């Protein structure tokens, strides 16, 4: 408690002002994004915070409008929030099971002294007095709308009951091990300084009039934090942050922050639009978007630059729209020559996510700009079986259908037993993704399917078919299929009916296949390397977005 005394005379004034400051800070709460940092299987028994810029923390919660409701504070700069169970501190690490030798126990049971208080400061003063009189650590708590004081830290209910008798609190009673309670300690010592059990997630907001920055798990974050114990378990950790500050934490992890500012601005608009358009994606966990590639990679301020922050500020509050609705402004690293229509990769036909030929990428510098793998049938089978299938040695593999711009639509595999597997749309990429395929744009040589070069094989209006052996035809649906025994070209617009004689069989395979491709990612929406090329050629961020998102326009998000 000694740490409180040096500043305690200023707390009453601060406590009166902080609720007002918190409300003003959240006047634009509709621009607040909740980002899941640790959740589900990664939820934590305890979470440490450390001020980089700031001076202590406010305690409270976020209401339905995402405004912070203040209830208390601490001037400690390094604190830990944990679930209300027996915890063990050893070597600076907290454990929820027995720790290595030399640990300190932070018990889940305490003595509630049996009185309520009108303000946080009243409870804080009372806790100090109790600690001074008894020598037992005492701390304020906020329990179901009531300020309380709790004393001691015991690992069992019985030991807490014995302590209650020794302390002599006639109205006291034992509390603890609550599935909805959050305990806050001084990180280095494990000393409890506050508990919160109010039937809602617990919020922590850094104190400071400047741009506060907080360390958490090796990364620095702007904004506040929210903790949620779903089903009474470990702590879900959420960063509650202004939309522009969120974008500042996305750009340097999704794109090189030193690239041309116009492509960074285009990316900033995409990142903001995506986040707001996906606000309900992880609502079951209590937040909007996660911090992984499942949404957008977000890691706070660590690798941000003045250039990337400037880009985010320049387009702050702007979003990408189509037909009056925010766009699902998806993006990828590179497309290898053409983006793809969403309907040919996922499920729905999205008006603004249409295929475009892209000549702006510098594939010689891009990650997986071009790639080639020569693999055996056994290696292919192994890669496929790792995705949950059961295939023998692959004896035939080929792309059986391409889209009109030359991206893969369907890939076919035949094993030594004659078993056939086909994968279409996104599955045509993901079945070998990360091993032998990196985008939706590739071909397979060595199988019976031949090869395809976009724009060279087609049926023209005169009905002339170009090079039918191992070739492809453009169907009425705009997709390009290999000619095989069961493919017909229907008579239309002067094109005569044609039935192929086949393109070979698996016996022609030499035992290996070469998979050649270009690009990295799903090929839908904006290419990051393409936007870089456009910016370097003088295109502005709005022109970049118009190129990749058909018929879109820029407007304010709120």
Long-range contacts (C-beta under 8 A, 24 or more apart in sequence): 1-127, 1-128, 1-131, 1-132, 1-137, 1-138, 3-75, 3-76, 4-75, 4-124, 4-128, 5-128, 7-75, 8-124, 8-125, 8-128, 11-73, 11-121, 11-124, 12-121, 14-73, 15-72, 15-73, 15-119, 15-120, 15-121, 18-58, 18-70, 18-73, 18-207, 19-69, 19-70, 22-58, 22-60, 22-67, 22-68, 22-69, 22-70, 22-205, 23-67, 23-68, 25-68, 26-65, 26-66, 26-67, 26-68, 28-242, 29-65, 29-66, 29-67, 30-65, 30-66, 30-558, 31-242, 31-243, 31-244, 31-317, 31-557, 31-558, 32-66, 32-240, 32-241, 32-242, 32-243, 33-240, 33-241, 33-242, 33-243, 33-246, 33-275, 33-276, 33-279, 33-288, 33-289, 34-66, 34-226, 34-238, 34-239, 34-240, 34-286, 34-287, 34-288, 34-289, 35-238, 35-239, 35-240, 35-241, 35-246, 35-287, 35-288, 35-289, 35-290, 35-291, 35-298, 36-236, 36-237, 36-238, 36-282, 36-285, 36-286, 36-287, 36-289, 36-290, 36-291, 37-216, 37-217, 37-237, 37-238, 37-239, 37-291, 38-217, 38-235, 38-236, 38-237, 39-236, 39-237, 39-238, 39-282, 39-285, 39-287, 39-290, 40-236, 40-285, 43-230, 43-233, 43-234, 43-235, 43-236, 43-237, 44-234, 44-235, 44-237, 45-82, 45-83, 45-85, 45-87, 45-94, 45-95, 45-96, 45-234, 45-235, 46-80, 46-81, 46-82, 46-83, 46-87, 46-94, 46-96, 46-235, 47-80, 47-81, 47-82, 47-216, 47-217, 47-225, 47-227, 47-235, 47-237, 48-78, 48-79, 48-80, 48-94, 48-187, 48-216, 48-217, 49-78, 49-79, 49-80, 49-81, 49-204, 49-214, 49-215, 49-216, 49-225, 50-77, 50-78, 50-187, 50-214, 50-215, 50-216, 51-77, 51-78, 51-206, 51-208, 51-212, 51-213, 51-214, 51-215, 52-213, 52-214, 52-215, 52-220, 53-208, 53-210, 53-211, 53-212, 53-213, 54-206, 54-207, 54-208, 54-210, 54-212, 54-213, 54-214, 55-207, 55-208, 56-206, 56-207, 57-204, 57-205, 57-206, 57-207, 58-204, 58-205, 58-206, 58-207, 59-142, 59-184, 59-194, 59-196, 59-202, 59-203, 59-204, 60-203, 60-205, 61-196, 61-198, 61-200, 61-201, 61-202, 61-203, 61-226, 62-201, 62-203, 62-224, 62-226, 62-240, 66-240, 68-203, 68-205, 68-224, 69-203, 70-205, 71-120, 71-142, 71-196, 72-120, 72-124, 72-140, 72-142, 72-194, 73-120, 73-207, 74-184, 74-193, 74-194, 75-207, 76-186, 76-193, 78-186, 78-187, 78-188, 79-184, 79-185, 79-186, 79-187, 79-193, 79-204, 80-184, 80-185, 80-186, 80-187, 80-190, 81-182, 81-183, 81-184, 81-202, 81-204, 81-227, 81-235, 82-106, 82-182, 82-183, 82-184, 82-185, 82-235, 83-181, 83-182, 83-183, 83-229, 83-233, 83-234, 83-235, 84-108, 84-176, 84-177, 84-178, 84-179, 84-181, 84-182, 84-183, 84-195, 84-197, 85-177, 86-155, 86-177, 87-183, 87-190, 89-189, 89-190, 92-187, 92-188, 94-190, 96-234, 104-189, 104-190, 105-153, 105-155, 106-153, 106-183, 106-185, 106-190, 106-192, 107-152, 107-153, 107-154, 107-155, 107-156, 107-159, 107-160, 107-176, 108-154, 108-155, 108-176, 108-177, 108-183, 109-152, 109-153, 109-154, 109-155, 109-156, 109-157, 109-159, 109-160, 109-174, 109-175, 109-176, 109-177, 110-150, 110-151, 110-152, 110-153, 110-154, 110-160, 110-174, 110-175, 110-176, 110-192, 110-195, 111-150, 111-151, 111-152, 111-160, 111-163, 111-164, 111-167, 111-169, 111-172, 111-173, 111-174, 111-175, 112-141, 112-148, 112-149, 112-150, 112-172, 112-173, 112-174, 112-175, 113-138, 113-148, 113-149, 113-150, 113-151, 113-169, 113-171, 113-172, 114-169, 114-170, 114-171, 114-172, 114-173, 115-148, 115-149, 115-171, 116-146, 116-147, 116-148, 117-147, 117-148, 117-149, 118-147, 119-147, 120-147, 122-147, 123-147, 123-148, 123-149, 127-151, 134-167, 136-163, 136-167, 137-191, 137-192, 139-192, 139-193, 139-194, 139-195, 140-194, 141-194, 141-195, 141-196, 141-197, 142-194, 142-195, 142-196, 142-197, 142-198, 143-195, 143-197, 143-198, 144-197, 144-198, 144-199, 145-198, 150-175, 150-192, 150-195, 153-192, 179-229, 179-232, 180-229, 180-232, 182-227, 182-229, 182-235, 201-226, 201-227, 201-228, 201-238, 201-286, 202-226, 202-227, 202-228, 203-227, 203-240, 213-301, 219-299, 219-300, 219-301, 219-302, 220-300, 220-301, 220-302, 221-249, 221-300, 221-301, 222-248, 222-249, 222-300, 222-301, 226-286, 226-287, 228-285, 228-286, 230-285, 230-286, 236-285, 236-286, 236-287, 238-286, 238-287, 239-291, 239-298, 239-300, 243-272, 243-275, 243-276, 243-316, 243-317, 243-557, 244-272, 244-312, 244-313, 244-316, 244-317, 246-271, 246-272, 246-275, 246-298, 247-271, 247-272, 247-275, 247-312, 247-316, 248-301, 248-304, 248-308, 248-309, 248-312, 249-298, 249-299, 249-300, 249-301, 249-304, 250-275, 250-296, 250-297, 250-298, 251-304, 251-308, 251-311, 251-312, 252-299, 252-302, 252-303, 252-304, 252-305, 252-308, 253-297, 253-298, 253-299, 253-303, 254-296, 254-297, 254-331, 254-528, 255-528, 257-303, 257-304, 257-305, 257-307, 257-308, 258-305, 258-307, 258-308, 259-307, 259-532, 259-535, 260-532, 260-535, 260-536, 261-307, 261-310, 261-311, 261-314, 261-535, 262-534, 262-535, 262-539, 262-540, 262-541, 262-544, 263-528, 263-531, 263-532, 263-534, 263-535, 263-541, 263-544, 264-307, 264-308, 264-311, 264-312, 265-311, 265-314, 265-315, 265-541, 266-526, 266-531, 266-535, 266-541, 266-542, 266-544, 266-545, 267-311, 267-331, 267-526, 267-528, 267-531, 268-311, 268-312, 268-314, 268-315, 269-315, 269-318, 269-319, 269-320, 269-329, 269-541, 269-545, 269-554, 270-320, 270-329, 270-330, 270-331, 270-525, 270-526, 270-545, 271-296, 271-329, 272-315, 272-317, 272-318, 272-319, 272-557, 273-319, 273-320, 273-326, 273-327, 273-328, 273-329, 273-557, 274-328, 274-329, 274-330, 276-319, 276-326, 276-557, 277-326, 277-327, 277-328, 277-329, 278-328, 315-541, 317-556, 317-557, 317-558, 318-554, 318-555, 318-556, 318-557, 319-554, 319-555, 319-556, 319-557, 320-545, 320-549, 320-552, 320-553, 320-554, 321-552, 321-553, 321-554, 321-555, 322-351, 322-352, 322-549, 322-551, 322-552, 322-553, 323-351, 323-551, 326-557, 327-352, 327-549, 327-552, 328-353, 329-525, 329-526, 329-545, 329-549, 330-522, 330-524, 330-525, 330-526, 331-521, 331-525, 331-526, 331-527, 331-528, 331-548, 332-439, 332-519, 332-520, 332-521, 332-522, 332-523, 332-524, 332-525, 332-526, 332-527, 332-528, 333-366, 333-367, 333-368, 333-519, 333-520, 333-521, 333-527, 333-528, 333-529, 334-361, 334-363, 334-366, 334-367, 334-368, 334-369, 334-439, 334-518, 334-519, 334-520, 334-521, 334-527, 334-528, 334-529, 334-530, 335-361, 335-439, 335-440, 335-441, 335-519, 335-521, 335-523, 335-527, 335-530, 336-361, 336-363, 336-369, 336-370, 336-439, 336-441, 336-517, 336-518, 336-519, 336-520, 336-523, 337-361, 337-406, 337-441, 337-454, 337-518, 337-519, 338-405, 338-406, 338-407, 338-441, 338-454, 338-523, 339-405, 339-523, 339-524, 339-525, 339-527, 339-548, 340-403, 340-405, 340-407, 340-440, 340-522, 340-523, 340-524, 341-403, 341-524, 342-524, 344-403, 344-407, 344-409, 344-425, 344-479, 345-425, 345-426, 345-429, 345-440, 345-522, 345-523, 345-524, 346-425, 346-426, 346-524, 347-425, 351-550, 351-551, 352-549, 352-550, 352-551, 352-552, 353-524, 353-525, 353-549, 353-550, 354-550, 355-403, 355-404, 355-405, 355-407, 356-405, 356-547, 356-548, 356-550, 357-405, 358-527, 358-530, 360-527, 360-529, 360-530, 360-531, 360-532, 360-533, 360-534, 360-537, 361-519, 361-527, 361-529, 361-530, 361-533, 362-529, 362-532, 362-533, 363-518, 363-519, 363-529, 365-529, 366-519, 366-520, 366-529, 367-520, 368-438, 368-439, 368-519, 368-520, 369-518, 369-519, 369-520, 369-529, 370-516, 370-517, 370-518, 371-438, 371-516, 371-517, 371-518, 372-514, 372-515, 372-516, 372-517, 373-435, 373-436, 373-514, 373-515, 374-512, 374-513, 374-514, 374-515, 375-436, 375-512, 375-513, 375-514, 375-515, 376-511, 376-512, 376-513, 377-415, 377-416, 377-509, 377-511, 377-512, 377-513, 380-413, 380-432, 380-436, 380-513, 381-415, 383-431, 383-432, 383-435, 383-436, 384-413, 384-421, 384-431, 384-432, 387-430, 387-431, 389-421, 391-415, 391-419, 391-421, 392-416, 392-417, 392-419, 394-513, 395-506, 395-509, 396-447, 396-448, 396-505, 396-506, 396-509, 397-444, 397-446, 397-447, 397-449, 397-513, 398-444, 398-447, 398-448, 398-449, 398-450, 398-482, 399-428, 399-442, 399-443, 399-444, 399-449, 399-452, 399-482, 400-449, 400-481, 400-482, 400-484, 401-479, 401-480, 401-481, 401-482, 402-452, 402-454, 402-472, 402-479, 402-480, 402-481, 403-478, 403-479, 403-480, 404-474, 404-478, 404-479, 404-480, 405-454, 406-441, 406-452, 406-453, 406-454, 406-455, 406-480, 407-440, 407-441, 407-523, 408-440, 408-441, 408-442, 409-479, 409-480, 411-444, 412-449, 414-506, 426-522, 429-522, 432-515, 436-515, 437-515, 437-517, 438-517, 438-519, 438-520, 438-521, 439-517, 439-518, 439-519, 439-520, 439-521, 439-522, 439-523, 440-519, 440-522, 440-523, 441-517, 441-518, 441-519, 441-523, 442-515, 442-516, 442-517, 442-518, 443-515, 443-516, 443-517, 444-513, 444-514, 444-515, 445-513, 445-514, 445-515, 445-516, 446-509, 446-510, 446-512, 446-513, 446-514, 447-506, 447-509, 447-513, 448-503, 448-504, 448-505, 448-506, 448-508, 448-509, 449-482, 449-503, 450-482, 450-503, 450-504, 452-480, 452-482, 459-489, 459-495, 461-493, 461-494, 461-495, 462-494, 463-494, 463-495, 463-496, 465-489, 465-498, 468-498, 468-500, 469-503, 470-503, 470-504, 471-503, 525-549
